Amino acid sequence: MTMILWAASSVFCAGLAWAAWRDFAAYRISNSGLTVFLALYVLFAPFLGAGWAELAVDALAAFGLFAAGMLIFAAGWIGGGDVKFATIAALWLGAEQIPAFLVLTSWGGALLALTFLVLRYARPASPAGERTTLMRSHVPYGIAISAGALLAATQTAWFAAGVA
């Protein structure tokens, strides 16, 4: 069982790192990658220590997060890939960790936005006029989602057992 939890923790961390990198590099988290991350959750979910009733509650809580995220997406404050990514991360974390995940992601997002503002204005403009990641007006929020999910995961039994 320890090997399965180690594999689940590794896959979870790899999925977070992949999404953060994709969002930073291209401001896009692909549906195909998110589908793989979701499929891996479905594969590992029975081994994460939750019963079927708890998994159903987790899915309902993640759906609530998705619905709220779609409202934020409709307002133009966050990308659709970020909403889907946060929903899948919430599934991995479980309903119990969603409040901590949201708070940690918000703090990470604020820190990320401040960092981008400082770097954007401290850096001289490019002579060729190309728009680098730091010069764009958006912030790759997938980085904050990944950080929040990783920090929240440290409070789950399956992650703690997998990295121990």
N, C-alpha and C positions, 0 to 999 in steps of 0.2 A: 504494500500500500504506500509506503514511503516513496518508492520509486515513481509511482503514479502521481503522487502529490508534487514531487520534484519536477516531473515532466509538465504537469499542469502549471506550476509556478513559472517554469521556463517559457512555456508557450505564451502565458499571460504577459510576461515581461517582453518577450519578442514582439507580440502583437502591439503592445503599447509603444515600444521603440519604433516599430515600422510606421505606425500611424503618425507619431510625432514627426518623424523624418519626412514622410510624404507631405504632411501639411506644411512643414517648413520649406521644403524644396519646391513644391509645386502649388501650394495653397489648395490642395485637393486630396481627399482621402477616398480612394477608389471603392466603388461598390463591390468589386470582385474581392479585394483584400478584406473588406468588412464581412463579406459572406464567409470567407475562410475563417476569420476570427470567431464568428458566430457558430459555424459548424464545429470548430474545435471546442467551444464552450459546451455545445450539445454532447460532444463525445466525452468530455471530462466531467460534466455536471453530476452524473450518478456517483462519482468518486469523491466529490468535494465535501461530503459529510452531511448533506441535507437530505431530508426525506422528500417524497413527492409533494406533500402538502406545502412544505417550505419552498420548494422549487416553484410551485404555482404562485405563491405569494411573491416570490422574487420576480417572476415574470410579470405579474400584475403591477408591481411597483415600477419595474422597468418600462412597462407600457405607459404608466402615468408620467414618467420622466420624458418619454418620447412625445407624448401629447403636449406637455408643457414646452418641450424643446421646439416642437413644430410651430407653436405660437410665437416663440422668440425668433425662429427662422422667418416666419411670415412678416415680422416687423423689420427684418433685415439686419438683425443684430448678431447673428451667428450663421454659419454655413450649414447646409443640409448634411454634409458628411460629418460635421462635428456633432450634430444631433444623433445621427445613427451610431457614431463611435461611442458617444457618452452612454447611449442606451445599452450597447453591447458590453461596455465596461461595467455598467451597473448590474447587468445579469451576472457577470463573473463575481462581482463583489457581494451580491445579495442585498435584499431589502434593508437589512439591519445596518449596512454600511453606506447606504445612499446619502443620508444627511451629511455624514463626515466627508464623503466623496464630493458633494456639491460645495461645501464650505472650503475644502482644500483646493478644489478646482477654481473657485472664485478668487481665492488668495493668490493662487498661481497665475491666474489670468491677469490680475491687477499688477503683479510683479512683472509679468511678461510684457504687458502694455507699457509700463513705465520704462522698462529696459529698451524696448523698441523706440520709444519717444526719445530717450536720451541718445541712443546710438544713431538714430535718424538725423537728429539735429547737430550732433557732435561731429559727424562725418562730413567731409566736403563732398559736394556734388560731383558726380562722375563726369569726366570731360566728354565722353561719348554720348551722354544722356541716357544710358541704359538704366532700366529700373531694376535694381537688385531687390532681394527679399526685404531688406531693411528700409528701402525707399518707398515701398508700397504703402497704401493707406490702411490696409487691413493687418490684423495680427493673426498668426497661425495658432488658433486657440487649441488645436489638437495637442500642442505641447503642454498646455496647462491641464487639459483633460488627462493626458498620460501621467503627469506628475501627481495630480489629485488621486487618480486611480491607484497608482503605485503606493502612495502614502496611506491611503485607506486600506489597501490590501494587507498591509502589515498588521492590521488588527483582526484579520480573519484567521481562523484555525487552520484552514487548508494551506494558506500561503505560508504561515509561520512554520508548519510542519514540513512544507516542501523546501524551504530554504534553510532549515536547521541542519 
